[in-house]
Amino acid sequence: METTTTPVTTTSVGVRYGTLIGLVSIIYTFILFATGQELNQALSWISLVLPIVGIVLAHKAFKQANGGFMSYGQGLGIGVVLAFISSLLITLFSYVYRTFIDPDLASRMLDKTRAKLEEGGNLSDAQIDQALAMSTKFSTGAIGVAVGLLSGVLLGLVFSLVIAAFTKHTKPEFE
């Protein structure tokens, strides 16, 4: 009996690793929310490392399944699909968490942000109120979901543009 394997596509690898990175990001975000560290700048940088690691691992898996070869376009496609899936998962989780699990999170974050802005001393109370109102508008509800998804995909695109340049390995034209 002969077994056939379907070739690995950029979409399948992007979805698989996007789901994985999305779930890891959800766990990490939950830990930040549960411990009150959602505004900790140093810890938020780690959330930027997760998609980078995911894209590199996805490229490695794709090349391994395709004879060691991956074009720049394939690498870019994998990264964008990964970014879309992981951004969708983390954005939906954040929306559900902020809306149903911990509705007071937004007000606590606004209070912490207000305290940091007042501490800086560069803005008047009116400017701080205006900045917080704008921040609330773009981080809650349907607009917050859209902004989160769009920003995650754009960030993934930028990461993919750079990472694919280093991880590509195109097939020779004349073999």
HULIN-V82779 format. One record per residue. N is the residue number from 1. SS is DSSP state (H for helix, E for strand, C for the rest). OMEGA is omega in whole degrees, 0 to 359 (none if undefined). D_FIRST is the distance of its C-alpha to the first C-alpha in Angstrom with 1 decimal. Layout:
n:N ss:SS omega:OMEGA d_first:D_FIRST
n:N ss:SS omega:OMEGA d_first:D_FIRST
This chain:
n:1 ss:C omega:183 d_first:0.0
n:2 ss:C omega:177 d_first:3.8
n:3 ss:C omega:178 d_first:6.5
n:4 ss:C omega:177 d_first:9.8
n:5 ss:C omega:177 d_first:13.1
n:6 ss:C omega:180 d_first:16.2
n:7 ss:C omega:179 d_first:19.2
n:8 ss:C omega:180 d_first:22.0
n:9 ss:C omega:178 d_first:25.0
n:10 ss:H omega:180 d_first:28.6
n:11 ss:H omega:182 d_first:29.1
n:12 ss:H omega:178 d_first:26.3
n:13 ss:H omega:179 d_first:27.7
n:14 ss:H omega:179 d_first:31.2
n:15 ss:H omega:181 d_first:30.6
n:16 ss:H omega:182 d_first:28.9
n:17 ss:H omega:174 d_first:31.7
n:18 ss:H omega:177 d_first:34.4
n:19 ss:H omega:180 d_first:33.6
n:20 ss:H omega:181 d_first:33.7
n:21 ss:H omega:176 d_first:36.9
n:22 ss:H omega:179 d_first:38.4
n:23 ss:H omega:178 d_first:37.9
n:24 ss:H omega:179 d_first:39.3
n:25 ss:H omega:178 d_first:42.2
n:26 ss:H omega:179 d_first:42.9
n:27 ss:H omega:180 d_first:43.2
n:28 ss:H omega:180 d_first:45.4
n:29 ss:H omega:178 d_first:47.6
n:30 ss:H omega:178 d_first:47.9
n:31 ss:H omega:178 d_first:49.2
n:32 ss:H omega:180 d_first:51.7
n:33 ss:H omega:184 d_first:52.9
n:34 ss:H omega:181 d_first:53.2
n:35 ss:H omega:179 d_first:55.2
n:36 ss:C omega:183 d_first:57.4
n:37 ss:C omega:184 d_first:56.2
n:38 ss:C omega:179 d_first:55.1
n:39 ss:C omega:179 d_first:57.8
n:40 ss:C omega:186 d_first:57.4
n:41 ss:H omega:181 d_first:57.0
n:42 ss:H omega:180 d_first:55.6
n:43 ss:H omega:180 d_first:52.8
n:44 ss:H omega:177 d_first:52.0
n:45 ss:H omega:179 d_first:51.1
n:46 ss:H omega:179 d_first:48.1
n:47 ss:H omega:175 d_first:46.7
n:48 ss:H omega:180 d_first:46.6
n:49 ss:H omega:184 d_first:44.6
n:50 ss:H omega:179 d_first:41.7
n:51 ss:H omega:178 d_first:40.6
n:52 ss:H omega:178 d_first:41.1
n:53 ss:H omega:179 d_first:38.8
n:54 ss:H omega:180 d_first:36.3
n:55 ss:H omega:179 d_first:36.3
n:56 ss:H omega:179 d_first:36.0
n:57 ss:H omega:179 d_first:33.0
n:58 ss:H omega:177 d_first:31.3
n:59 ss:H omega:179 d_first:31.8
n:60 ss:H omega:180 d_first:30.5
n:61 ss:H omega:180 d_first:27.3
n:62 ss:H omega:180 d_first:26.9
n:63 ss:H omega:180 d_first:27.5
n:64 ss:H omega:181 d_first:25.2
n:65 ss:H omega:184 d_first:22.3
n:66 ss:C omega:174 d_first:23.5
n:67 ss:C omega:179 d_first:24.0
n:68 ss:C omega:184 d_first:27.5
n:69 ss:C omega:175 d_first:28.9
n:70 ss:E omega:177 d_first:30.7
n:71 ss:C omega:178 d_first:33.5
n:72 ss:H omega:180 d_first:36.8
n:73 ss:H omega:177 d_first:36.1
n:74 ss:H omega:178 d_first:32.7
n:75 ss:H omega:178 d_first:34.5
n:76 ss:H omega:179 d_first:37.2
n:77 ss:H omega:178 d_first:35.0
n:78 ss:H omega:182 d_first:33.2
n:79 ss:H omega:181 d_first:36.6
n:80 ss:H omega:177 d_first:38.1
n:81 ss:H omega:178 d_first:35.2
n:82 ss:H omega:181 d_first:35.4
n:83 ss:H omega:180 d_first:39.2
n:84 ss:H omega:183 d_first:39.1
n:85 ss:H omega:182 d_first:36.8
n:86 ss:H omega:178 d_first:38.7
n:87 ss:H omega:178 d_first:42.1
n:88 ss:H omega:180 d_first:41.3
n:89 ss:H omega:184 d_first:40.4
n:90 ss:H omega:179 d_first:43.3
n:91 ss:H omega:178 d_first:45.8
n:92 ss:H omega:177 d_first:44.8
n:93 ss:H omega:181 d_first:45.1
n:94 ss:H omega:179 d_first:48.5
n:95 ss:H omega:180 d_first:49.7
n:96 ss:H omega:181 d_first:48.8
n:97 ss:H omega:183 d_first:50.2
n:98 ss:H omega:184 d_first:53.5
n:99 ss:H omega:189 d_first:53.9
n:100 ss:H omega:186 d_first:52.9
n:101 ss:H omega:182 d_first:52.6
n:102 ss:C omega:182 d_first:55.5
n:103 ss:C omega:179 d_first:57.6
n:104 ss:C omega:182 d_first:60.4
n:105 ss:H omega:182 d_first:58.2
n:106 ss:H omega:181 d_first:59.3
n:107 ss:H omega:176 d_first:63.0
n:108 ss:H omega:178 d_first:62.6
n:109 ss:H omega:178 d_first:60.9
n:110 ss:H omega:179 d_first:63.8
n:111 ss:H omega:179 d_first:66.4
n:112 ss:H omega:180 d_first:64.9
n:113 ss:H omega:178 d_first:64.6
n:114 ss:H omega:180 d_first:68.2
n:115 ss:H omega:179 d_first:69.4
n:116 ss:H omega:180 d_first:67.7
n:117 ss:H omega:178 d_first:69.2
n:118 ss:H omega:179 d_first:72.7
n:119 ss:H omega:180 d_first:72.4
n:120 ss:H omega:176 d_first:71.9
n:121 ss:C omega:183 d_first:75.2
n:122 ss:C omega:185 d_first:74.4
n:123 ss:C omega:174 d_first:74.0
n:124 ss:C omega:179 d_first:76.5
n:125 ss:H omega:179 d_first:75.7
n:126 ss:H omega:179 d_first:75.3
n:127 ss:H omega:178 d_first:72.8
n:128 ss:H omega:178 d_first:70.8
n:129 ss:H omega:180 d_first:70.9
n:130 ss:H omega:179 d_first:69.7
n:131 ss:H omega:180 d_first:66.8
n:132 ss:H omega:177 d_first:65.7
n:133 ss:H omega:179 d_first:65.9
n:134 ss:H omega:179 d_first:63.7
n:135 ss:H omega:179 d_first:61.2
n:136 ss:H omega:181 d_first:61.0
n:137 ss:H omega:184 d_first:60.6
n:138 ss:H omega:180 d_first:57.5
n:139 ss:H omega:180 d_first:55.9
n:140 ss:C omega:175 d_first:56.0
n:141 ss:H omega:182 d_first:54.6
n:142 ss:H omega:178 d_first:52.6
n:143 ss:H omega:178 d_first:54.1
n:144 ss:H omega:178 d_first:53.1
n:145 ss:H omega:180 d_first:49.5
n:146 ss:H omega:179 d_first:49.5
n:147 ss:H omega:179 d_first:51.3
n:148 ss:H omega:179 d_first:48.9
n:149 ss:H omega:181 d_first:45.8
n:150 ss:H omega:181 d_first:47.4
n:151 ss:H omega:177 d_first:48.7
n:152 ss:H omega:179 d_first:45.3
n:153 ss:H omega:179 d_first:43.5
n:154 ss:H omega:177 d_first:46.3
n:155 ss:H omega:177 d_first:46.2
n:156 ss:H omega:177 d_first:42.5
n:157 ss:H omega:179 d_first:43.0
n:158 ss:H omega:178 d_first:45.6
n:159 ss:H omega:182 d_first:43.5
n:160 ss:H omega:178 d_first:40.5
n:161 ss:H omega:182 d_first:42.7
n:162 ss:H omega:185 d_first:43.8
n:163 ss:H omega:181 d_first:40.7
n:164 ss:H omega:178 d_first:38.5
n:165 ss:H omega:181 d_first:41.0
n:166 ss:H omega:186 d_first:40.4
n:167 ss:H omega:181 d_first:36.6
n:168 ss:C omega:175 d_first:35.5
n:169 ss:E omega:186 d_first:33.8
n:170 ss:C omega:177 d_first:33.3
n:171 ss:C omega:176 d_first:31.2
n:172 ss:C omega:182 d_first:33.5
n:173 ss:C omega:183 d_first:34.3
n:174 ss:C omega:183 d_first:34.2
n:175 ss:C omega:none d_first:31.2
